Amino acid sequence: MKYYKKVIIHVLILTAMLCFITALLGRIQQLAKITCLLEEDTTELLRQQQIPGELYDLAAEYEEKSEFSRYDYLAALILTEKSEQSLLDEYLNLLYRYYPQKIQYIVKLEQAVWEDLKYFPVPLSQPANGMDTSFENSWGFDRSFGGERTHEGTDIMASLNERGRYPIVSMTDGVVEKVGWLKLGGYRIGIRAPEGGYYYYAHLYDYAEDFKEGDEVKAGELLGFMGDSGYGEEGTVGQFAVHLHVGIYVDDENGEEMSLNPYWALKWLEPQRIYFHETQTPKGGNYAVR
């Protein structure tokens, strides 16, 4: 009888040890899973912002039936390249459990990029008059003017190569943080949106009004007109085709400015455009109207 008791005790001990080892291995696997994920170049993944519009819409759909926000899901989509909600939930639970500060920082960046977006920056023409636009994913392309560098934005090209023809509106609400001439950007304006994203519009022909730093603007408000200014001293034009350069910047963990790829945000915004009628202005441009 004593022998059987010893056997049972040993079996129970072994079973407990196996359960403990299994649980430990499971936890190690979980940690390895997300540690490997975060050991990738997370910053570069964030900078690429490869979130097509349908995935943003999917994240918003998941938000309706989950404790996580759409920005949690956007972060998980970037980090995992998965789209199933159950898998994203699994990763998010692990990240919030083991790396709460890291995931909160990443989610904050996604919110800064996506929360304030309302309108595509180049309105539609009404009536149609051939004033089309096009853009491609040129973020990170090589640039040489002013030294070797990479392209930190998306260029929206004009089908009509005419300065001052295309109105430019603000994509977000916000406050004017920078305005005036830059050697690379020509006449530019930078808007700081409520969630912290900095939206940069460059190579303008002219401004819609005499903007000053600290001025408040609303999404859809006319900022100026598309041009080809830049790449020289103030007033330089003609160094490239008429277009709008759009940049999106956020502050990283160290408070340093970091550029993110605007292409996917612009693709999502493209159907959300306001209309304008051509109305001659004192400077020959067009005023945008809703």
N, C-alpha and C positions, 0 to 999 in steps of 0.2 A: 504494500500500500504506500509505504514511504517512497518507494522507487517511483511509482506513478505520479505522486505529488511532485517529486523533484523534476520529473519529465515535464509535467504540466507547467511548473514554474519556469523552467528553462524555455519552454515553447512560448510562454507569455512574454518573457524577457526578450527573446529573439524577435517575436512579433512586434513588440514595442520599439525595439532597436531598428527593425526594418521600416516601420512607419516613420520613425524619427529621421532615418537616413533618406527615405523617399521624400519626406516633406522638405528636408534640407536640400536635397538635390533639386527638387522642384523650385525652391526659392532661389538657389544658385542659378538655375536655368533662366528663371524670370529676370534676375539681376543681369545675367550675361546678355539676355535678349535686348534689354533696353540700354545697357551700358554700351554694347556694340553699336546700337542705333545712335547713341549720343556721341560715340567716339568718331563717327563719320564727320565729315566737314559740315557740321550743322549750320554754321554761318553761311557757307556757300549755298547750301540747300535753301536757306531762308532768302538769300539774295536773289536766287533764280525765280522764286515765287511761281513755280509751275502749277498754278491752280486754274484750269480752264473754267469758264463760266458755269458749265453743267455741274462741276464738282462744288463750286460755291453754292449753287442752288441745292445740291444734295446735302451739304453741311447744314444749310438753313432748315431743310426738311427734317434731318436727324435731330436738330435742336428742339423741335416741337414735342418730341417724345423721349427726351433724355434729360439727365441732370447736367450734361455738358452743353456749353454754348457752341455756336457755329464757329467761333474762333478757336475753341479747343479742337474741333474737328478739322479745321483748316491746318492747324499745327500738326495734327496726327497724319493728315493726308500728305503733307510735305515730307515728314520724317519717315513714314512707312511706305508711301506710294501704294497703299491699299485703299479700297473704297467701301468695303463691307462694314456696316455699322458695328457688328459684333466684334470684329477684329480691332477696329479703331477704339471701341470702348475698352477692350482688354489692354491695349497699349496705354491709353489715357489713365486708366486705373493704376497701372503699374508706375507710370511716370509721376502721377500725383502722390503715390505712396512713397516712392523712393527718391524722387528728384523734384519735389514740389516747387522749389525756387526756379529751377531750370525751365520747367514746363510753363510756369506762370510768366516768366520773362518772354518765352517764345509766343505764348498766347497774346500777351500784351502787344507784341510787334504786329501780329496778324490783325489785331483790332485796330491798331494805329493806321494800317494800310487800308483796310476794307470798310470800316464802320462809317466813315464820313462821305464815301463816294456817292454821288447822285447823278451827275450828267457827264456825257462825253464832251470833251473840251471844244470840239468844232461842231457847231450846230448844222442842221440840215438846211438846204436852200429851199425857199418857198416863194414863188413857184420854181420848179426844177429849171436850172440854167447851166447844167454841165459842171457845177462846182462840186466835184467829187473829191474824196480823200482816200488814201490808202496807207497802210503801215505794215511793217513786218517785225519779227522778233530780232531786233538788231542790238539788244542789250549785250554788252561785253565785246562787241566788235572792235577791231583795232582802229585807233585814230592817231594821227601823227602831228596835227597842228599844235604847236606849243610843246612838243615833245611826245615821246611814245606813251600812249595811255589807252584806256578802254572806254567804250561808249557807255555812259551811265544813264541811259534813258531809251525812249522810243521816239522815233521821228515819224510824225504824221505828215505825209506828203500831199501837196495840192495838185489837182489835175490841171488847174489854170495857174501858170507860173507868174502870178501878178501880186506884187506887194500891196498890202492894205485891202485886199478883196475879201478875205475870209475872216469873220469875227471869231474871237477866242473867248470862251466863257470859263468861269471857275468850276472845277469839278466838285468842289466842296464849299461848305461854309468855312470861315476862318478869319485870320488876321494877317495883313500884309507884313511880312517879316523882312523882305529884301525887295528893292526895286531900283531900276536904273541900269547902267551899262556895265557889262562884263566883257572882257576881251574875247573869251570863248563863246559866251552866250548871247552877246549883243544886248539889245534891250530885253530885259527879263524881269519877271516878277515871281516872287516866292510867297506862297500862302501856307501858314501854319494852321492846320485843321484842329478841331477840338480834342481829338484823341491823340494828338501828338505828331501825326504824319506831316511832312513838309512837301508841298506840291510845287514843282518848279516848271515854269513856262518860259521858254527861251526863243531867241531869234525873232522877236516881235518887230513889226514895222512901226507901230506906234501904240500908245496907251489910249484907252477909252476916256480916261480922265487923269488928273494930276494926283496919282496915288502917292501916299506917304506911308512910311513905316508906322504900324499901329492902326491903320485904317481897317475897319471891319468890312468883310465882303460876304455875300451870300452865294450859295450854289446857284449856278446859272447866270450870275451877274457878268456883264461884259467887262473883260479885262483889257482887251486891245485887239490888234489885227495881225494876222499872220504875215511874216516877212522873211527877209534873208539877211538880217543884221548880224554882225559878229566877225570874229577872226581878224581883228585889227583894232585900231584906235576908234574912239567913239564916232559913230556915223558910218562906219565901214559897211558896205553892202556888196552883194554880187559875187561873193566867194563860193556860193553854193545855191542850189535851187530853193525856192520859197517853201518853207515847211515850219511846223511847230515841233520843237523838242520838248518832250514831257519827261520829267524826272520825279521819282518818289524817294524820299529819304526818311530814315528813322534814326533815333539814337540807340547805340548798342549798349551792352552791359556796363561799359566804361564811360558812357556819355559821349562817345565819339560818333560823328555822323556816318551813317552807312547807307549806301545806295541799294535800292531794290529794283527788280525788273518790273517796269510798269505795263509790260505788254499784256499780261493776262487780265489785269484790272481794266485796261482799255478795251480788250475784247469783250469783257463782260458788260462794260458801259456802252458799247457801240450801239445797241438797240435803244438805249435810253438817251435820246437826243432831243433837244428843243429845236424849234424852227426859227428862222429869221426871214424878214422881208428886206429886200435891198432898198435902203433909204439913204440917199446921199447925205453925207455929213460934211462939216466944214473942211475936213482933211481928206475927203474923198473915200472914206471907208463905208462900212455898213453897220447899222445898229441891229443887235439881236433882239428879237421879241419872242415871247412864249406863244 
